[in-house]
């Protein structure tokens, strides 16, 4: 291994260490607690070293969000590919989405609630964002009928995000979560008919 390759590997390892520390701190104490000073203390590097990797907290949060989209895409893919039929796939993917938001609230916030400098819904979006949207689209595709798949996927995503956000915020009682999710899936799978 050349010196340049070793330096690049060490740089990538430091970046990952910073991202992992930010995720852990946010999950433990919320994003307000994540500062470059506290991260520098946690990873045992100076603040200038952090700034040599990221412009600041917002850039770190964007990197955490991208990692979160990769994690969510993997969860959605596992749910979709293990389902026995298209209706079950849509239900399982939707449940996996809601479960992800519940299990990883700070990560979900970085992805969907915090202001991050990521190009959503554009060709320039990071591959992890495309993968996540693609998993929702693939689960929904058999149910699109005459609807345009991209717009229908955005609408499903908005519905899932709305349910999760309202429940997490205490605006919807959690005991009816499964029922609301089933109703949403039912409407999406009935509205267009299944493709064969």
C-alpha distance (Angstrom), angle and dihedral (degrees) to the residues before:
residue distance angle dihedral
X1 . . .
X2 3.78 . .
X3 3.80 123.6 .
X4 3.80 89.7 -110.9
X5 3.82 91.9 52.4
X6 3.80 90.9 48.6
X7 3.82 91.3 50.3
X8 3.79 91.5 49.4
X9 3.80 90.8 49.2
X10 3.81 91.7 49.0
X11 3.81 90.7 48.1
X12 3.82 91.1 51.4
X13 3.81 89.9 48.3
X14 3.84 91.0 51.8
X15 3.81 90.8 49.0
X16 3.79 90.9 50.6
X17 3.80 90.5 48.1
X18 3.82 90.0 53.6
X19 3.82 92.5 47.7
X20 3.80 92.1 47.8
X21 3.80 91.8 48.6
X22 3.82 91.3 49.0
X23 3.80 91.3 50.9
X24 3.80 92.6 48.9
X25 3.79 93.8 47.1
X26 3.81 92.5 46.7
X27 3.81 92.4 49.3
X28 3.81 91.0 48.5
X29 3.81 99.8 42.2
X30 3.82 110.1 5.0
X31 3.79 131.1 -102.9
X32 3.80 92.4 -73.2
X33 3.81 87.8 68.9
X34 3.80 93.3 54.5
X35 3.79 108.4 97.0
X36 3.77 130.1 153.7
X37 3.81 88.9 -116.2
X38 3.81 92.7 55.6
X39 3.80 92.2 42.9
X40 3.80 90.9 50.6
X41 3.79 89.1 53.2
X42 3.80 92.4 48.1
X43 3.79 96.3 48.8
X44 3.81 92.9 37.2
X45 3.79 95.4 -125.4
X46 3.77 128.0 116.9
X47 3.79 121.4 -100.8
X48 3.83 90.9 -110.3
X49 3.83 88.0 58.9
X50 3.80 89.3 53.4
X51 3.80 90.0 49.2
X52 3.80 89.9 51.0
X53 3.81 86.7 63.0
X54 3.82 102.2 33.2
X55 3.82 132.7 21.1
X56 3.79 90.4 -131.4
X57 3.78 145.2 -59.3
X58 3.82 93.4 -44.4
X59 3.80 91.7 56.4
X60 3.81 90.5 47.9
X61 3.79 89.9 49.9
X62 3.82 90.2 50.4
X63 3.81 90.0 52.4
X64 3.81 89.5 49.4
X65 3.82 89.4 49.7
X66 3.82 92.3 52.2
X67 3.79 89.8 50.4
X68 3.81 88.5 48.9
X69 3.80 91.9 53.1
X70 3.80 89.3 53.0
X71 3.81 90.0 50.9
X72 3.80 92.6 47.2
X73 3.81 91.9 47.4
X74 3.81 89.5 53.7
X75 3.83 91.2 50.1
X76 3.82 91.7 48.1
X77 3.81 92.2 46.8
X78 3.81 91.4 51.2
X79 3.80 91.0 49.7
X80 3.81 93.3 46.6
X81 3.79 97.8 45.7
X82 3.81 94.8 46.6
X83 3.81 94.3 52.3
X84 3.80 119.7 108.0
X85 3.82 97.7 -139.6
X86 3.83 141.2 4.5
X87 3.81 95.9 -92.7
X88 3.81 91.4 49.2
X89 3.83 89.6 47.0
X90 3.81 91.4 55.3
X91 3.80 91.5 47.0
X92 3.81 93.4 46.4
X93 3.80 93.7 47.0
X94 3.80 90.6 49.7
X95 3.80 91.5 48.4
X96 3.83 90.4 47.9
X97 3.81 89.6 52.3
X98 3.81 92.2 51.6
X99 3.80 91.7 44.2
X100 3.81 91.4 51.8
X101 3.82 90.9 53.5
X102 3.80 90.9 49.5
X103 3.82 96.0 46.1
X104 3.80 96.4 43.8
X105 3.81 107.6 31.7
X106 3.81 98.3 160.8
X107 3.79 92.1 45.6
X108 3.81 90.4 48.5
X109 3.81 89.0 50.3
X110 3.80 91.2 52.7
X111 3.78 89.5 51.2
X112 3.79 100.0 43.9
X113 3.81 114.1 8.9
X114 3.79 109.2 34.3
X115 3.78 120.9 75.7
X116 3.79 107.3 -103.7
X117 3.78 129.5 169.9
X118 3.80 98.4 -120.0
X119 3.81 125.9 130.2
X120 3.80 101.9 -122.1
X121 3.81 120.1 -167.0
X122 3.80 94.8 10.8
X123 3.78 134.3 105.7
X124 3.83 86.9 -111.6
X125 3.81 92.6 62.4
X126 3.81 113.3 118.2
X127 3.82 114.6 -93.1
X128 3.82 91.5 -110.6
X129 3.82 90.5 61.9
X130 3.79 91.0 49.8
X131 3.81 90.6 47.8
X132 3.79 92.4 52.0
X133 3.81 93.3 48.6
X134 3.81 88.8 44.3
X135 3.79 92.1 57.1
X136 3.80 91.3 52.6
X137 3.82 89.2 47.4
X138 3.79 93.9 49.5
X139 3.79 91.5 51.2
X140 3.80 90.7 48.6
X141 3.82 98.1 41.3
X142 3.84 96.5 88.1
X143 3.81 88.7 56.2
X144 3.81 100.8 47.2
X145 3.80 100.3 96.3
X146 3.81 106.2 168.3
X147 3.80 94.7 -15.4
X148 3.80 122.4 107.6
X149 3.81 106.8 -104.7
X150 3.81 98.1 -140.1
X151 3.79 94.5 51.7
X152 3.78 92.4 42.7
X153 3.81 89.8 51.1
X154 3.80 90.8 50.5
X155 3.80 88.8 51.5
X156 3.82 92.9 50.1
X157 3.80 89.7 47.3
X158 3.81 90.3 50.2
X159 3.80 90.3 49.9
X160 3.79 93.2 49.5
X161 3.79 92.4 45.3
X162 3.79 91.3 47.9
X163 3.79 93.3 51.4
X164 3.79 92.6 46.6
X165 3.80 94.4 45.5
X166 3.80 95.3 46.4
X167 3.79 92.0 47.8
X168 3.82 93.6 46.4
X169 3.79 89.4 49.0
X170 3.80 92.2 53.1
X171 3.81 93.3 -112.2
X172 3.81 93.4 116.2
X173 3.81 123.1 41.6
X174 3.82 110.6 -113.4
X175 3.80 94.8 -139.0
X176 3.83 90.2 74.3
X177 3.80 95.5 46.6
X178 3.81 96.4 105.6
X179 3.79 91.1 47.3
X180 3.81 93.2 50.5
X181 3.81 91.1 47.1
X182 3.82 91.1 50.4
X183 3.80 90.3 49.8
X184 3.80 92.0 51.0
X185 3.80 91.9 49.5
X186 3.78 91.2 45.8
X187 3.81 91.4 54.6
X188 3.78 92.8 48.7
X189 3.78 94.5 47.7
X190 3.84 94.2 43.8
X191 3.78 99.0 43.9
X192 3.76 97.7 67.7
X193 3.76 107.7 18.3
X194 3.78 125.3 -121.7
X195 3.78 123.6 -73.2
X196 3.74 115.5 -134.2
